[in-house]
């Protein structure tokens, strides 16, 4: 079953977001397997991330790689919300 995850960190700006995605890309892990949709939106220090994953397992596998990169870049993900997906349109 597909799952969605929503991150609303206490503070995230484009520089921090790009540092994380650039690191993932340099490791050959961006976009990761199992990711259906990724979006980052907001303004200034109030960026948020919304993703849809093929399964909870795919999200969990990626999370193991993502968390150390977030820590290295001083990005606090806050308390992500994970929810089942009812429908995804192309």
PEBELSUL-V126096 format. One record per helix or strand of 3 or more residues. SS is the DSSP state (alpha for helix, beta for strand). FROM is the first residue (numbers start at 1). LEN is the number of residues. If there is no record, write none. Layout:
ss/from/len
SS/FROM/LEN
SS/FROM/LEN
This chain:
ss/from/len
beta/3/5
alpha/14/13
beta/35/7
beta/48/6
alpha/56/17
beta/81/4
